[in-house]
């Protein structure tokens, strides 16, 4: 759950079952009272219609929290990150980074670093498609050390340089 729209949908679905949401954060919902297994199942089914998922496995919940923190930091933050991602995740989630990394790898089959890179590249694609920033501005916004570093990582992930990707987009063939 990242957007306000998602939070409104979740709150609405819980309220349909007479459950009051006290606090809704990324990947967490605090309700007053108890939720029955039947309510949980029905709410989970209702949320699937909106592309949302109700998680009850602690590892999966933690993975979603990790992903949400990363997505929020990459896609929605205008504040430059003054510490590295591992420290930021650890501080935000109040858990040791090694523990977070091990759980993430165990459940996802890939590393947190790989997820961060994929999110950054997806965001770079969006920025290129919408022509919002030039590559220098994009590399600064996403904390790359240089445009060359951004371009190399982009090519490694997509098989294209940012310029070639932009050219494809202009032809209406974006990857």
N, C-alpha and C positions, 0 to 999 in steps of 0.2 A: 504494500500500500504506500504509494508515494504522494499522489495528488489529493487535493481537497475533494475532488469528485469521488475518489475511491473511499475516502473517509465518510462522506455523506451516504454513499451506497451501503457501506458496512453498518453504519449506525441505523439506517432505515431497516435493513434486514434483521438486525438484532431486535429492534423495537417491535417488529411484526410478531415476534415471539414473546413479547412482554419483558424483554431484557433491557435494562437501562445501561447504556455505555457511560462510564464515569470518565474514562480517558482513552483516547484513540491516538496512537503514535504509529510511526512506521513499523509494521510487523508485529504490533502488540495492541491488544484490546483489554481494557480492564472493565469488568461489568460488576454491577451490584447483584448479590445473590449467587445462585448456582445455575449452571447450565446442564440439562439432562443430556444423556447420550443421543436421545432422539432429536432434541432441539439442535444439538451440534451437527448431526447428520443432515437435517433439513436446511439449516442455515448454510452448511457447506454446499449443498446442492443448489440453493438459491444463488449463492455467490459465484458459482461456476458460470451461470448465465451472463455474468458481467466480466468474465475472465479473471476472477479473483478466486483465491483458495483459502480455506480455513485449515490451518495446520495444528496438529496436536502432538506431534512427535517433537521432543525437545531439540533434537539435532536439526531437524528441518526448520524449526522456528528460528534457531540460531543462524542457520544458513541464510534464511530470508532477511534477517536483521543485518547480517554482514552485507548482503547484496544491496539492500536498501540504503545503508550508510554510504556505500561506494557510489551507487547511482546518484544519490542526492549530492554527494561531493562533486562528482564529475559533471553532471548535467544541470544542476540547479544552484550551485554556489558561485557567487561572484568574488568571494574572498580567496585570495591566494593562500594555499596551504603552506604554513610555515614549518611544519614537521612532515616526516614521511608518512605514507599511507599506513604502514604497519603500526606506527605509534598512534596515529589518529584513530584507527580502528580499535586498538587496545584501550585508549583513553575514553572513546565514545561508548564502547560496549562494556567497559570495566572488566575486561578479561584479558589474560595473557595472550599475546599474539601467537605464540607457538601453539597454544591450545586451539585458538581460532583457525589457524592454518591447517592443523592436523584434522580437525573435524571437517573443515571445508573440503579438503582433498579426499578424505574418506567418503563423504557423501556425494560430492560432485564429480569426482574423478579427474579434477583439474585443480590448479592452484589458485589462490586469491590473486596472485600477480597476473596470471593469465586472464582471469575475469576482469581485472582492472584494465589491462591492455585492450581487451575486446570492447569494453564500455567506452574507453577513450577513442578507439578507432570508429565505433558507431557514431559517437558524438562529432568526431572530425568529419565523417561523411555527411552528417546533417548540416554542419556549418558550411561545408563545401557546396552542397546542393542548394542551400538557401542563400549562398553567396554573402553571408553576413560578415565574415572576417577574412582577412588575407592569411596566408600560411604563417607569417611571423606572429600575428595576433593570436592565431589558433595555438601555435606552439607555446606562447607565453601563457595563455589562458589555461592550458592543460599541463603546465609545468614540465614541458620538455626542455632539455638543455639547449636545444637549437632546432632550427627548421630541418637541418640535415637528419637529426635524430628522429624527429617526427616523420619525415619522409621515408627513412629507412624502416621504421616500425610499421608504417602504413603499408609499404610495399611487401614486407614480410608477411603481414596478415592477409592482405587483399590480393597480392600479386600484381598490383598496379601502383604507380606513383600517384601522389595526390593530383598532379596535373593531368595525367592520363584518366583518372577517375572523373575529374571535372569535365574533361572532353567527352567522355562517355555520357555523362549526365546531360550535357548540352545536346547530345544526339538523342536523348530520351531513353537511354539504355542503362540507367544507374544500377549498380550492383547491390 
